[in-house]
Amino acid sequence: MKITFYGHACFGIEVNGKHLLMDPFISPNELAKDININEIPADYILISHGHEDHVADVKTIAERTKAKLVSNYEIITWFASQGIENGHPMNHGGEWEFDFGTIKYVNAVHSSVLPDGTYGGNPGGFIIRTEEGNIYYAGDTALTYDMKLIGESENIDWALLPIGSNFTMGAQDAVIAAGFIGCDKVIGMHYDTFGFIEIDKEDVKNKFSNAGKELTLMNIGATIDL
């Protein structure tokens, strides 16, 4: 399994010969200006919620790649009205087996509205179970006690957690979240893109290491093996 960071909360995951793309917000992100969205592979695009900084490049990439969108019912319906009809709607607690593995749509505590003001349904995160390992992509969320249920019922190898605070949980709460889900390996996301979410990287890393957790902060455009 390989993972590529495209900035903010956008990752590409290569697993079982398929390419999953999470929350594509690339072309409006000045920090990701060197990323060419026309070269990004995608068989599936997973969308956690409707905010612009998570859906900005969905339509462009989906039209080129014919990727299947996976999100809540409201977001899939909205994109269908935009001409992107290859969608798989889900809702909280549900799971579905795809050709790369299984996705479960889980709770996130946040808000959600689509770029034109349309209601975006309830925000969520994804548990991705595969033969090559299991990933929890939290989406934009506060720390929630629901995460303990994930730790009790899932075997998470890697967690992708927001750490920028202000709009989501910050580093200290993300450390607690990692403990709740029983995962020691965390990749940080949703930080530094805007002034409100700039972080002190060394301080954040220390918070995780002091708790016995491994935090990876990827460079934009970098790919690592999980």
Sequence and secondary structure as in RCSB ss.txt:
>XXXX:A:sequence
MKITFYGHACFGIEVNGKHLLMDPFISPNELAKDININEIPADYILISHGHEDHVADVKTIAERTKAKLVSNYEI
ITWFASQGIENGHPMNHGGEWEFDFGTIKYVNAVHSSVLPDGTYGGNPGGFIIRTEEGNIYYAGDTALTYDMKLI
GESENIDWALLPIGSNFTMGAQDAVIAAGFIGCDKVIGMHYDTFGFIEIDKEDVKNKFSNAGKELTLMNIGATID
L
>XXXX:A:secstr
 EEEE STT EEEEETTEEEEES   TT GGGTT  GGG   SEEE     HHHHTTHHHHHHHH  EEEEEHHH
HHHHHHTT   EEEE TT EEE SS EEEEEE  S  B TTS B    EEEEEEETTEEEEE  S    TTHHHH
HHH   SEEEEE B SSS BHHHHHHHHHHHT  EEEEES SSSGGG   HHHHHHHHHHTT EEE   TT EEE
 
